[in-house]
Amino acid sequence: MKSIIITTADNMSDKTYNYICDRFRAKLGSDIDFRRVTDNGIIGGFIADVDGKIYDLSISSQLKQMKEHLVR
């Protein structure tokens, strides 16, 4: 069984969270244990930890990348 921790901001709706879970099920199969963690520091979007592999689609990460690009 795969274990996926999905970190979201408090403002993410259950509908959006369930959509994300459904997309992971479609890609990885139905034998997945999901756990939701909230962290308002990510501002929006989500971070998924799939058995140690990190998918960071958070707004805070995107802003950090933009800042680093502009500073260069």
N, CA, C and O of each residue as an XYZ file, in Angstrom:
288
protein
N       0.841     -1.180      0.000
C       0.000      0.000      0.000
C       0.885      1.242      0.000
O       1.811      1.359      0.803
N       0.589      2.156     -0.903
C       1.296      3.437     -0.951
C       0.718      4.359      0.112
O      -0.464      4.289      0.448
N       1.576      5.218      0.629
C       1.163      6.208      1.611
C       1.425      7.587      1.027
O       2.541      7.884      0.601
N       0.395      8.430      1.009
C       0.525      9.779      0.462
C       0.065     10.782      1.511
O      -1.056     10.709      2.016
N       0.957     11.724      1.828
C       0.609     12.821      2.723
C       0.420     14.050      1.846
O       1.329     14.457      1.122
N      -0.763     14.632      1.917
C      -1.051     15.825      1.121
C      -1.185     17.012      2.070
O      -2.066     17.049      2.930
N      -0.291     17.976      1.891
C      -0.306     19.183      2.709
C      -1.008     20.276      1.931
O      -0.661     20.569      0.787
N      -2.009     20.880      2.576
C      -2.789     21.940      1.947
C      -2.927     23.105      2.915
O      -2.688     22.958      4.113
N      -3.309     24.252      2.395
C      -3.707     25.366      3.255
C      -5.136     25.092      3.727
O      -5.861     24.309      3.113
N      -5.528     25.741      4.818
C      -6.878     25.540      5.358
C      -7.976     25.879      4.364
O      -9.078     25.337      4.452
N      -7.689     26.772      3.415
C      -8.736     27.246      2.512
C      -9.034     26.299      1.351
O      -9.909     26.597      0.539
N      -8.331     25.162      1.246
C      -8.633     24.227      0.160
C      -9.940     23.491      0.470
O     -10.122     22.949      1.560
N     -10.824     23.485     -0.493
C     -12.111     22.820     -0.292
C     -11.942     21.301     -0.298
O     -10.977     20.766     -0.844
N     -12.905     20.627      0.321
C     -12.896     19.163      0.306
C     -13.031     18.643     -1.119
O     -12.454     17.611     -1.464
N     -13.786     19.351     -1.942
C     -13.966     18.944     -3.336
C     -12.624     18.939     -4.074
O     -12.317     17.997     -4.804
N     -11.839     19.982     -3.884
C     -10.526     20.060     -4.530
C      -9.590     18.994     -3.986
O      -8.876     18.342     -4.747
N      -9.590     18.815     -2.665
C      -8.752     17.784     -2.046
C      -9.115     16.400     -2.594
O      -8.230     15.616     -2.936
N     -10.395     16.106     -2.678
C     -10.832     14.808     -3.202
C     -10.450     14.633     -4.668
O     -10.129     13.524     -5.094
N     -10.479     15.711     -5.440
C     -10.055     15.656     -6.840
C      -8.574     15.275     -6.925
O      -8.191     14.436     -7.740
N      -7.750     15.893     -6.086
C      -6.316     15.573     -6.065
C      -6.122     14.096     -5.719
O      -5.345     13.403     -6.375
N      -6.816     13.617     -4.705
C      -6.718     12.203     -4.323
C      -7.142     11.297     -5.476
O      -6.495     10.285     -5.748
N      -8.223     11.660     -6.146
C      -8.694     10.854     -7.284
C      -7.656     10.799     -8.401
O      -7.484      9.758     -9.035
N      -6.960     11.920     -8.648
C      -5.925     11.936     -9.693
C      -4.753     11.024     -9.315
O      -4.208     10.330    -10.174
N      -4.364     11.022     -8.041
C      -3.301     10.111     -7.614
C      -3.758      8.655     -7.728
O      -2.973      7.793     -8.123
N      -5.014      8.374     -7.388
C      -5.544      7.010     -7.542
C      -5.507      6.577     -8.999
O      -5.155      5.437     -9.300
N      -5.867      7.482     -9.908
C      -5.868      7.163    -11.337
C      -4.456      6.846    -11.829
O      -4.275      5.981    -12.686
N      -3.466      7.541    -11.291
C      -2.077      7.316    -11.716
C      -1.431      6.115    -11.031
O      -0.670      5.374    -11.653
N      -1.739      5.925     -9.742
C      -0.992      4.956     -8.941
C      -1.789      3.731     -8.506
O      -1.221      2.808     -7.923
N      -3.080      3.703     -8.775
C      -3.911      2.583     -8.341
C      -4.711      2.955     -7.110
O      -4.511      4.015     -6.517
N      -5.606      2.081     -6.738
C      -6.547      2.418     -5.665
C      -6.057      2.054     -4.268
O      -6.690      2.438     -3.285
N      -4.963      1.334     -4.155
C      -4.460      0.892     -2.853
C      -3.543      1.964     -2.254
O      -2.326      1.793     -2.186
N      -4.159      3.077     -1.819
C      -3.410      4.220     -1.316
C      -3.995      4.666      0.013
O      -5.213      4.745      0.177
N      -3.115      4.956      0.957
C      -3.510      5.513      2.241
C      -3.208      7.005      2.214
O      -2.041      7.399      2.200
N      -4.247      7.842      2.206
C      -4.087      9.294      2.166
C      -4.156      9.871      3.567
O      -4.936      9.419      4.406
N      -3.318     10.890      3.809
C      -3.394     11.643      5.054
C      -3.288     13.118      4.691
O      -2.402     13.521      3.937
N      -4.196     13.916      5.233
C      -4.214     15.349      4.938
C      -3.635     16.126      6.118
O      -3.999     15.906      7.273
N      -2.726     17.036      5.794
C      -2.102     17.912      6.780
C      -2.337     19.337      6.304
O      -2.247     19.607      5.107
N      -2.638     20.253      7.217
C      -2.816     21.643      6.807
C      -1.638     22.486      7.288
O      -1.123     22.304      8.391
N      -1.232     23.408      6.428
C      -0.141     24.335      6.717
C      -0.414     25.601      5.925
O      -0.206     25.634      4.712
N      -0.876     26.639      6.601
C      -1.206     27.883      5.908
C       0.021     28.594      5.360
O      -0.117     29.546      4.592
N       1.202     28.161      5.732
C       2.435     28.741      5.214
C       2.644     28.474      3.731
O       3.430     29.161      3.078
N       1.936     27.466      3.191
C       2.089     27.191      1.757
C       1.189     28.079      0.907
O       1.261     28.039     -0.321
N       0.348     28.874      1.546
C      -0.542     29.869      0.946
C      -1.673     29.226      0.144
O      -2.836     29.565      0.360
N      -1.373     28.331     -0.752
C      -2.364     27.649     -1.583
C      -1.684     26.529     -2.330
O      -0.484     26.303     -2.168
N      -2.435     25.832     -3.141
C      -1.885     24.682     -3.842
C      -1.718     23.515     -2.878
O      -2.447     23.410     -1.892
N      -0.753     22.632     -3.165
C      -0.527     21.501     -2.266
C       0.883     20.953     -2.430
O       1.570     21.212     -3.418
N       1.284     20.188     -1.426
C       2.528     19.437     -1.466
C       2.149     17.985     -1.194
O       1.488     17.694     -0.197
N       2.558     17.085     -2.060
C       2.263     15.665     -1.873
C       3.563     14.915     -1.624
O       4.530     15.058     -2.372
N       3.574     14.119     -0.569
C       4.701     13.249     -0.246
C       4.240     11.827     -0.534
O       3.457     11.251      0.221
N       4.736     11.271     -1.632
C       4.343      9.930     -2.070
C       5.496      8.983     -1.746
O       6.451      8.856     -2.512
N       5.385      8.326     -0.602
C       6.445      7.410     -0.157
C       7.827      8.041     -0.256
O       8.775      7.397     -0.704
N       7.944      9.306      0.162
C       9.237      9.979      0.179
C       9.535     10.838     -1.035
O      10.465     11.643     -0.989
N       8.790     10.700     -2.111
C       8.972     11.549     -3.300
C       8.045     12.755     -3.149
O       6.839     12.604     -2.958
N       8.627     13.958     -3.239
C       7.879     15.184     -2.982
C       7.435     15.844     -4.292
O       8.235     16.056     -5.203
N       6.146     16.161     -4.358
C       5.576     16.938     -5.464
C       5.111     18.254     -4.848
O       4.094     18.290     -4.155
N       5.846     19.329     -5.095
C       5.547     20.615     -4.473
C       4.880     21.532     -5.486
O       5.543     22.114     -6.345
N       3.589     21.653     -5.380
C       2.808     22.532     -6.247
C       2.179     23.652     -5.419
O       1.080     24.120     -5.715
N       2.895     24.070     -4.383
C       2.388     25.108     -3.488
C       2.663     26.500     -4.056
O       3.598     26.696     -4.833
N       1.844     27.444     -3.660
C       2.027     28.834     -4.078
C       3.321     29.390     -3.480
O       4.049     30.120     -4.152
N       3.609     29.050     -2.226
C       4.828     29.565     -1.596
C       6.076     29.100     -2.342
O       7.031     29.865     -2.476
N       6.083     27.883     -2.821
C       7.224     27.374     -3.588
C       7.350     28.103     -4.923
O       8.457     28.430     -5.353
N       6.232     28.354     -5.571
C       6.257     29.071     -6.851
C       6.748     30.503     -6.666
O       7.495     31.016     -7.499
N       6.328     31.154     -5.570
C       6.796     32.508     -5.292
C       8.296     32.522     -5.008
O       9.004     33.428     -5.448
N       8.774     31.535     -4.285
C      10.203     31.434     -3.988
C      11.007     31.269     -5.277
O      12.050     31.900     -5.447
N      10.520     30.417     -6.186
C      11.208     30.218     -7.466
C      11.224     31.500     -8.288
O      12.231     31.822     -8.919
N      10.113     32.234     -8.282
C      10.049     33.503     -9.014
C      11.045     34.503     -8.443
O      11.745     35.188     -9.189
N      11.105     34.584     -7.115
C      12.032     35.509     -6.459
C      13.477     35.162     -6.832
O      14.261     36.052     -7.161
N      13.832     33.870     -6.783
C      15.181     33.448     -7.123
C      15.516     33.785     -8.578
O      16.638     34.185     -8.889
N      14.541     33.622     -9.453
C      14.745     33.933    -10.875
C      14.964     35.430    -11.087
O      15.809     35.829    -11.888
N      14.202     36.256    -10.370
C      14.321     37.710    -10.530
C      15.605     38.255     -9.936
O      16.119     39.270    -10.407
N      16.132     37.604     -8.915
C      17.352     38.076     -8.249
C      18.587     37.788     -9.095
O      19.592     38.487     -8.973
N      18.526     36.787     -9.934
C      19.694     36.424    -10.773
C      20.073     37.492    -11.729
O      21.026     37.328    -12.491
